[in-house]
Amino acid sequence: MRRNLSAPLNTLALLPTLWLALSFQSPAQTAQPITSLPKPPDDTTTTAPAYNLPAQNGTPTAARPITSLPKPPQPLDTTTTTPPTAPVVPTSTTPPAVAIETAPPAATAPIAGPQPAPEPASAPLQSSIPPVATPKLVHRKPIRPFSTAALAVNFGSGGIGVDLATPLAQHFNLRVGGSFFSYSASFNSDGIVIDGDLKFRSGRASLDYYPFHGGFRISPGVTFYNGNNLNATTLVPRGQPFSLGDTNYYSSTTDPVHGTASFYLGKHVAPSITVGFGNMIPRSGRHVSFPFEIGFQYIDAPTITITLQGTACMYANIPASCSPVATDPQTQANLQQEEANINSDIKPLRFYPIISQGVSVRF
């Protein structure tokens, strides 16, 4: 029985001692706040020493360890940054004529921290007016006299021609050329058969003027060689009628009428004027063009000369009415009248037409 009551008695004996210790504790010894704690390890549990708590209702309380403590608040940083102060420049006491120097304003330090994002640029306004097409400008290269040349081949009223051109200025070209052509011709004039070779031979020079910066041109010129002519033979078949002037004849069956005829198409030198399209030396730089021209040259009145031989009869099959053409004065007078009639018919050819179309290549 005594052995069982010893444990409670020992506990009761300790109570006065604990009360005295609590009663004599100094009031100045107050609990100090915990300002900092050591950094816990990587795991989230902080182990603290265990503390014994006083018994409650006479029953001792088991010691419990402190597993975690709240992290104390961090003190606020109350330090401020004072911007640099601009140096003070004293006011000058010199006369007003001297300018007072002042210090430039102090640079403002950029504000730390995130900056607001710039506003996006507004899209340009869409115009409802359609764009106006810009005309295409043709680049015209400057030209120097005799700086280049072009060769053209053409075909026209003068036959097959070849022209050579070279520039003189921005609006002027010098052009020289010639044409040639031959063919055999046979025709009948008042019963007289004329059979011969018609030859075209000519040389010319012209000044091509382009007044509108384009292909249109005006070309005054000169024909310095005119070799257009016809050399033919004449014949009146046996017993066939023909006329000289206003008189009718028959060619003798034994000595038919025959002779020669010469036709000269104007003088050797003649002025000319033409208009046309196409520049043999395009100012745009192209190398190929197709020149065309039309106009005329004044070659003076063409002439034809007829020489006849043989025997002409006033009546058919009557030898008494026949006489030699070359020696009979009346027949010669009628022959001259015939030449005059033919020359009158061809007189409009004094304004000889010029028309040609060709292709040219610039070197």
C-alpha positions as CSV (number, residue, x, y, z in Angstrom):
1,M,0.0,0.0,0.0
2,R,2.8,2.4,0.8
3,R,4.6,1.5,-2.4
4,N,1.6,2.5,-4.5
5,L,1.1,6.0,-3.0
6,S,4.7,7.1,-3.4
7,A,4.4,8.4,-7.0
8,P,1.5,10.8,-6.4
9,L,3.0,12.1,-3.2
10,N,6.2,13.0,-5.0
11,T,4.3,15.0,-7.6
12,L,2.4,16.9,-5.0
13,A,5.6,17.8,-3.3
14,L,6.9,19.5,-6.4
15,L,3.9,21.9,-6.8
16,P,5.0,24.5,-4.1
17,T,8.4,24.7,-5.8
18,L,6.9,25.4,-9.2
19,W,4.6,28.0,-7.8
20,L,7.4,29.8,-6.1
21,A,9.4,29.9,-9.3
22,L,6.6,31.5,-11.2
23,S,5.8,34.0,-8.5
24,F,9.4,35.4,-8.3
25,Q,9.9,35.9,-12.1
26,S,11.0,39.4,-12.8
27,P,8.4,41.5,-14.7
28,A,11.1,43.1,-16.8
29,Q,11.9,39.8,-18.4
30,T,9.4,39.9,-21.2
31,A,9.3,37.8,-24.2
32,Q,11.4,39.2,-27.1
33,P,10.0,39.0,-30.6
34,I,11.6,36.6,-33.0
35,T,13.1,38.7,-35.7
36,S,14.7,36.1,-37.8
37,L,14.9,32.4,-38.1
38,P,17.5,30.3,-39.8
39,K,16.6,29.2,-43.4
40,P,15.0,25.8,-43.3
41,P,16.4,23.0,-45.4
42,D,14.9,22.1,-48.7
43,D,12.2,20.0,-47.1
44,T,9.1,21.8,-45.9
45,T,9.3,20.5,-42.3
46,T,11.3,22.4,-39.7
47,T,12.1,20.4,-36.6
48,A,12.2,22.3,-33.3
49,P,13.1,21.0,-29.8
50,A,10.3,19.7,-27.7
51,Y,9.0,21.7,-24.7
52,N,7.2,20.2,-21.6
53,L,4.0,22.0,-20.8
54,P,2.5,22.2,-17.3
55,A,0.1,19.5,-16.3
56,Q,-3.6,20.2,-16.8
57,N,-6.1,18.9,-14.2
58,G,-3.4,17.1,-12.4
59,T,-2.5,15.0,-15.5
60,P,0.9,15.5,-17.0
61,T,0.9,16.6,-20.7
62,A,3.1,14.8,-23.1
63,A,5.8,16.9,-24.8
64,R,5.0,17.9,-28.5
65,P,7.6,19.1,-30.9
66,I,7.1,22.3,-32.8
67,T,7.0,21.3,-36.5
68,S,6.8,24.7,-38.2
69,L,6.9,28.4,-37.5
70,P,5.4,31.2,-39.7
71,K,7.9,33.3,-41.7
72,P,8.3,36.7,-40.2
73,P,7.4,39.7,-42.5
74,Q,10.3,41.3,-44.4
75,P,11.1,44.9,-43.4
76,L,10.2,47.5,-46.0
77,D,13.0,49.3,-47.9
78,T,12.4,52.9,-47.0
79,T,15.5,54.3,-48.8
80,T,14.8,56.7,-51.6
81,T,17.0,57.7,-54.6
82,T,17.6,61.4,-54.7
83,P,18.0,62.6,-58.4
84,P,21.1,64.5,-59.1
85,T,20.9,68.2,-58.6
86,A,21.9,70.4,-61.5
87,P,24.8,72.8,-60.7
88,V,23.7,76.3,-60.0
89,V,25.3,78.9,-62.2
90,P,25.6,82.3,-60.7
91,T,24.0,85.2,-62.4
92,S,26.5,87.3,-64.3
93,T,26.8,90.9,-63.3
94,T,28.2,92.0,-66.6
95,P,26.3,94.5,-68.8
96,P,23.3,93.4,-70.7
97,A,25.3,93.0,-73.9
98,V,26.8,89.8,-72.5
99,A,24.6,86.8,-72.7
100,I,23.9,84.9,-69.4
101,E,24.9,81.2,-69.7
102,T,22.6,78.8,-68.1
103,A,23.1,75.1,-67.5
104,P,21.2,72.6,-69.6
105,P,18.3,70.9,-67.8
106,A,19.3,67.8,-65.8
107,A,18.7,64.6,-67.6
108,T,15.8,62.7,-66.2
109,A,16.7,59.1,-65.2
110,P,14.5,56.5,-66.7
111,I,11.9,55.1,-64.4
112,A,12.7,51.6,-63.3
113,G,10.2,48.8,-63.8
114,P,8.1,47.6,-66.6
115,Q,7.2,50.3,-69.2
116,P,3.8,50.5,-70.8
117,A,3.7,48.9,-74.3
118,P,3.6,51.4,-77.1
119,E,0.3,51.9,-78.9
120,P,0.1,50.2,-82.3
121,A,0.4,52.5,-85.3
122,S,-2.9,53.2,-86.9
123,A,-3.4,51.8,-90.3
124,P,-3.3,54.3,-93.2
125,L,-6.6,55.5,-94.5
126,Q,-7.7,53.7,-97.7
127,S,-8.5,56.2,-100.4
128,S,-11.5,55.6,-102.5
129,I,-10.0,57.5,-105.4
130,P,-8.4,55.1,-107.9
131,P,-4.7,55.9,-108.7
132,V,-4.1,58.0,-111.8
133,A,-2.0,56.1,-114.4
134,T,1.2,57.9,-115.1
135,P,1.9,58.3,-118.8
136,K,4.8,56.3,-120.1
137,L,7.6,58.6,-121.2
138,V,9.6,57.7,-124.1
139,H,13.2,58.2,-123.5
140,R,14.8,60.1,-126.4
141,K,18.5,59.8,-126.7
142,P,20.4,63.0,-127.6
143,I,21.8,62.9,-131.1
144,R,25.0,64.3,-132.5
145,P,25.6,65.1,-136.2
146,F,26.9,62.1,-138.2
147,S,27.0,60.0,-135.1
148,T,25.2,57.0,-136.7
149,A,23.7,55.9,-140.0
150,A,20.8,53.8,-141.3
151,L,20.3,51.9,-144.5
152,A,16.9,51.4,-146.2
153,V,15.6,49.4,-149.1
154,N,12.4,50.5,-150.7
155,F,10.2,50.0,-153.8
156,G,8.1,52.6,-155.5
157,S,7.4,54.6,-158.6
158,G,11.1,55.0,-159.3
159,G,11.8,51.3,-159.1
160,I,13.9,49.6,-156.4
161,G,15.7,52.1,-154.3
162,V,18.4,52.2,-151.6
163,D,18.7,55.1,-149.1
164,L,21.4,56.1,-146.6
165,A,20.6,58.5,-143.8
166,T,22.5,60.1,-141.0
167,P,21.4,62.6,-138.4
168,L,22.2,66.3,-138.5
169,A,20.3,67.5,-135.4
170,Q,17.5,66.4,-133.1
171,H,14.9,67.1,-135.8
172,F,16.9,66.7,-139.0
173,N,18.3,63.9,-141.0
174,L,20.3,64.0,-144.2
175,R,19.2,61.3,-146.7
176,V,20.8,60.3,-150.0
177,G,19.8,57.5,-152.3
178,G,19.1,56.2,-155.7
179,S,16.7,53.9,-157.6
180,F,16.9,51.8,-160.7
181,F,14.6,49.6,-162.7
182,S,14.3,48.4,-166.2
183,Y,11.7,46.5,-168.2
184,S,10.8,46.0,-171.8
185,A,7.7,47.8,-173.0
186,S,5.6,47.5,-176.2
187,F,2.6,49.6,-177.0
188,N,0.7,51.0,-179.9
189,S,0.2,54.7,-180.6
190,D,-2.1,55.6,-183.6
191,G,-1.2,52.4,-185.4
192,I,2.6,52.7,-184.8
193,V,4.0,49.8,-182.7
194,I,6.6,51.0,-180.2
195,D,8.8,48.3,-178.7
196,G,11.6,49.3,-176.4
197,D,13.3,49.2,-173.0
198,L,12.2,51.6,-170.3
199,K,14.9,52.4,-167.9
200,F,14.7,54.2,-164.5
201,R,17.9,55.6,-163.2
202,S,17.9,58.4,-160.7
203,G,19.9,59.9,-157.8
204,R,18.5,62.2,-155.1
205,A,19.2,63.9,-151.8
206,S,16.7,65.2,-149.3
207,L,16.6,66.9,-145.9
208,D,14.2,65.1,-143.6
209,Y,12.5,67.4,-141.1
210,Y,10.6,65.9,-138.1
211,P,8.6,68.8,-136.6
212,F,6.6,66.8,-134.0
213,H,9.3,64.6,-132.3
214,G,7.6,61.6,-134.0
215,G,7.6,59.8,-137.3
216,F,5.9,62.4,-139.4
217,R,8.4,64.2,-141.7
218,I,8.6,66.8,-144.4
219,S,11.4,66.3,-146.9
220,P,12.5,68.9,-149.4
221,G,15.1,67.5,-151.8
222,V,16.7,67.5,-155.2
223,T,17.1,64.9,-157.9
224,F,20.6,65.5,-159.1
225,Y,20.6,62.7,-161.7
226,N,17.6,61.8,-163.8
227,G,18.3,59.0,-166.3
228,N,14.7,57.8,-166.8
229,N,14.3,57.3,-170.5
230,L,12.9,55.0,-173.2
231,N,14.7,53.9,-176.3
232,A,12.5,52.0,-178.7
233,T,12.0,50.9,-182.2
234,T,8.9,51.7,-184.2
235,L,7.2,49.6,-186.9
236,V,4.0,49.7,-188.9
237,P,3.1,46.3,-190.2
238,R,2.8,45.8,-194.0
239,G,-0.5,47.2,-195.4
240,Q,-1.7,48.4,-191.9
241,P,-3.1,51.8,-191.4
242,F,-1.6,54.5,-189.1
243,S,-1.9,58.2,-188.6
244,L,0.5,61.1,-188.4
245,G,-1.1,64.2,-187.0
246,D,-4.6,64.4,-188.6
247,T,-3.6,62.4,-191.8
248,N,-4.2,58.7,-192.3
249,Y,-1.6,56.5,-194.1
250,Y,-1.0,52.9,-195.0
251,S,2.2,51.1,-194.6
252,S,3.7,49.9,-197.9
253,T,3.7,46.2,-198.5
254,T,7.1,46.3,-200.1
255,D,8.8,48.9,-197.8
256,P,6.9,49.1,-194.5
257,V,7.2,52.2,-192.3
258,H,9.8,51.7,-189.5
259,G,12.1,53.9,-187.4
260,T,13.1,54.8,-183.8
261,A,11.7,56.6,-180.9
262,S,13.3,58.2,-177.9
263,F,11.6,59.3,-174.7
264,Y,13.2,61.5,-172.0
265,L,11.4,61.9,-168.8
266,G,12.4,65.5,-167.9
267,K,15.7,67.1,-167.2
268,H,18.7,65.7,-165.3
269,V,18.2,68.0,-162.3
270,A,14.8,68.5,-160.6
271,P,13.6,69.7,-157.2
272,S,11.3,67.5,-155.1
273,I,9.1,67.6,-152.0
274,T,7.6,64.7,-150.1
275,V,5.9,63.9,-146.8
276,G,6.1,60.7,-145.0
277,F,6.0,58.6,-141.8
278,G,8.8,56.7,-140.2
279,N,12.2,57.9,-139.1
280,M,15.1,55.9,-140.4
281,I,17.1,56.8,-137.3
282,P,14.5,56.6,-134.5
283,R,15.3,58.9,-131.5
284,S,13.9,56.3,-129.2
285,G,16.9,54.0,-129.9
286,R,15.1,51.4,-132.0
287,H,17.0,49.9,-134.9
288,V,14.3,49.0,-137.3
289,S,11.7,51.2,-138.9
290,F,9.4,51.2,-142.0
291,P,9.5,54.5,-143.7
292,F,6.8,55.6,-146.1
293,E,6.7,58.7,-148.3
294,I,4.6,60.3,-151.0
295,G,5.2,63.4,-153.0
296,F,6.4,64.5,-156.4
297,Q,9.4,66.0,-158.3
298,Y,9.3,68.6,-160.9
299,I,11.2,67.2,-163.8
300,D,10.0,69.6,-166.5
301,A,8.0,68.5,-169.5
302,P,9.0,65.1,-170.9
303,T,9.7,64.8,-174.6
304,I,9.4,62.1,-177.2
305,T,11.2,62.1,-180.6
306,I,10.1,59.8,-183.4
307,T,12.1,59.1,-186.5
308,L,10.4,57.2,-189.4
309,Q,11.7,55.6,-192.6
310,G,10.0,53.5,-195.3
311,T,7.2,54.2,-197.6
312,A,3.7,55.5,-196.6
313,C,0.8,55.4,-199.0
314,M,-2.3,57.6,-199.0
315,Y,-4.4,54.7,-200.3
316,A,-4.0,51.0,-199.9
317,N,-2.7,48.9,-202.8
318,I,-2.2,52.0,-205.0
319,P,1.5,52.4,-205.5
320,A,1.1,55.8,-207.2
321,S,-0.1,57.2,-203.8
322,C,3.0,56.1,-202.0
323,S,6.0,58.2,-201.1
324,P,9.1,57.9,-198.9
325,V,8.4,59.2,-195.4
326,A,11.9,60.7,-194.8
327,T,11.8,62.9,-197.9
328,D,8.2,63.9,-198.3
329,P,7.7,67.4,-196.8
330,Q,4.0,66.8,-196.0
331,T,4.7,63.5,-194.3
332,Q,7.4,65.2,-192.2
333,A,5.1,68.0,-191.2
334,N,2.5,65.4,-190.2
335,L,5.1,63.5,-188.2
336,Q,6.0,66.7,-186.3
337,Q,2.4,67.2,-185.5
338,E,2.2,63.7,-184.2
339,E,5.2,64.3,-181.9
340,A,3.5,67.5,-180.6
341,N,0.3,65.6,-179.9
342,I,2.1,62.9,-177.9
343,N,4.2,65.5,-175.9
344,S,1.0,67.3,-175.1
345,D,-0.6,64.1,-173.8
346,I,2.4,63.3,-171.5
347,K,3.0,66.9,-170.3
348,P,1.4,66.2,-166.9
349,L,4.3,63.9,-166.2
350,R,6.4,67.0,-165.5
351,F,5.2,66.5,-161.9
352,Y,6.5,63.1,-161.6
353,P,4.9,61.2,-158.7
354,I,7.0,59.8,-155.9
355,I,5.7,57.0,-153.8
356,S,7.6,54.4,-151.9
357,Q,7.5,52.0,-149.0
358,G,10.6,50.4,-147.4
359,V,12.3,49.0,-144.4
360,S,15.4,50.5,-142.8
361,V,18.0,49.3,-140.3
362,R,20.0,51.5,-138.0
363,F,23.6,50.7,-137.5
